[in-house]
């Protein structure tokens, strides 16, 4: 039996498969379908200091091979999560707390609150930010570096992952900016900004007009970006974007990811994550891969 | 809540743009009136949330309107014998209390289908008064199921069959005679709004089943929310789809 364990920023995960933020809540609903302790970890719904109501509906749309979402960070607030869900979730598997803020200072505060309580922080810097003129904090490298530094300075014990937006000029540049700011790792890709128009109504289908594109259709772009980012930094990478099956996950590992996150496929197939874990075990056993970590960055470029 | 690979037993057109899909699987769990299922359509990332119309042991019937590419594919690609992935049972469903004997049912459009599951569940033990609205004669379907009610009024917008007008208008003409203990409703939002204002102040418990675009269908993704009168958001898939009418902003 191949060893599926991986080490991410000094923390051991039983396998590299993690449901992505926003597709899995805090794990309770999916735990009614299967025991979520089989997962390498769970990345929580995006948390903010205060509870948030999010965007108007409709919040989701579909296009060929992809979906778009504009949930707008609805969440019960970090205190509610700590009080009601954290202990339960921690007993199941590794906890990656996805966090966001309105102002850069919010990132410091929420990281300080969660330090030592969760296994990882994943910084969501793709939400529009007032101080950046409505532009996402994660677009300009100097902003990425700044918010990473603020978050990192609030953390004494919990490793910091910075989740990079793909809607940027250079993913390698932003990966390096996160590394300079003190990130212990990076995760990518977040969703691509997109729009779907209802031609009968001559209006965008999403109430928010635009939303984040995810799902199988974005995978080749995500794999390329993970490859570029992983080769630009010396910190570990969490790869995601359109993973449907074990082979997709292996592509991300070979591109340089240490672990992967699975998002949209949880909607298509509620059992996607356990199926991918089984698939990884079979693939590694069949190919004589002793430890799955051997696959990290194993791709060799042509010519 | 389970995921099943069920077998399609029937998938046929029952009215203009309306199809009834019946599937079965040995391990089908019990499904209550007003609950729904998420149906997987090959090649589409999102499952389609469809209200249960009939649940008979291991056989479940859901009805849907052809609305876009996904439902078109569901209608054309799943004939008898095909396998189909379903997640069920989902949502809370309709509950009628023991002491509530007279049940009024007010439905419109595809909203009539979850109400048929309620008629079926309560026809034996309650007095059911059903007011069902359709666009026109061509949209009328499932009459034999609705006839399980003690009283049935079919309403059409153009009067091509039955009462000319809306289901809410038909209901309000009869409400003082029927004196319902509880009202169950499902239909387009304007219809639910009309019902809400029509019954305001009458102190009759009224439950509505809501529709919203969904992501996961199990309560995790917070995509399908509705606004509560207390300012909070509730998940249509998990906290609903059935809500007390006074509890939600329509």
Interface residues (C-beta under 8 A of the other chain):
Chain A: X22 X23 X24 X25 X29 X30 X32 X33 X45 X53 X54 X57 X58 X59 X60 X61 X62 X65 X66 X67 X69 X71 X74 X75 X215 X216 X264 X265 X266 X267 X268 X269 X270 X271
Chain B: X1 X2 X3 X40 X44 X45 X46 X47 X70 X85 X87 X212 X213 X214 X215 X216 X217 X218 X219 X220 X221 X222 X223 X224 X225 X226 X231 X232 X233 X238
